[in-house]
Amino acid sequence: MTPTPGSRTGALRPSMADVARLAGVSSQTVSRVSNGQANVDEVTRARVLEAMQTLGYRPNGAARALKSGRFHTIGVIMTTLQTLGNIRTLDAIATEAARAGYSVLLMPISDPTLRGVSGAYQRLSAQAVDGAVIILEARFLDRAEFALPPGIPVVVIDSGAGPGYTVVDTDQALGARQATEHLLGLGHRQVWHIAGPETSFSAAHRAESWERTLRGAGITPPPLLRGNWAAESGYRHGLTLGRRADVTAVFAANDEMALGAMRALHELGRDVPGDVSIVGFDDMDVAGSFWPPLTTVRQDFAAVGRLSIQKLLTKVSDATTAAGTTIVPTKLVIRSSTAPPPAKSLPAQTLPALT
């Protein structure tokens, strides 16, 4: 049986010369179309693409990479795929990479240590990638100083990588300050904080900024309540806080924990925001559909992902590009979950012990 064009049965893989012959152009023109170059008129390009499809021709990416020195693939190392921020940032990275003509190779790791990240980085360095983005949601459990072996260009999405690295991050401190100052500005004399896990850089930065803002206002911070980003942990702490008449304002380190705290307050008969005001962090797509709609700090995950790819491709093009940190500002989105405190609230300095 004679194989049809494009059939792999009994036929050699079609070559660039085969495409050129069918399209009636030179092999150089086929090469230009394969590489996405612009110096081919649209009629000729359409004819070449049609010939490729008819023959089942696939450009040899490895050969192109050897010739150009580029693989047009970016590696992404992530310590978790379970947080809203990481998922949104990854989506932005993939979108910006595709816009620039690059593919993304994802390498999630379960070992949040420098050794784990370095191992993943070394594996990526041996792959056909031009550079890597490292999303460090977690602190290193081994507390080691951040350092990677020589290899491919890298951009770190986190503000704790230290000097010598190109870093892109959300201004975590600004966001926490905006949330805390908003509540103080409404007249609340104390702001309680439901923090994220201790292993998270972003949670640590938000908690430090919350405490610093209170002390700057002459207020002694209350005990920090540690959550795990899940709504259930916010609910648990909400039950504790909701039983205290002196609690009038809560800043949760993410929207999910804020949602859990709001549920607890509703169950206890505490009105939000009449009795207790709540601010979240992230601005989830559904934050405006909470009851009441949630006041929260908006992170621009799209900008973080987009800038990380732009910075990385600049390093890929020019290895001498200086390292530096790019901080993306946050924005306070005021909705209906915050209001002035009730007149009957107790002074902040007479708080009873937390139970």
Beta strands, then each sheet from edge to edge (+ up, - down):
strand 1: 73-78
strand 2: 103-108
strand 3: 131-135
strand 4: 154-157
strand 5: 166-170
strand 6: 192-195
strand 7: 225-226
strand 8: 249-252
strand 9: 277-282
strand 10: 295-298
strand 11: 325-328
strand 12: 331-333
sheet 1: 2+ 1+ 3+ 4+ 5+ 11+
sheet 2: 7+ 6+ 8+ 9+ 10+ 12-
end
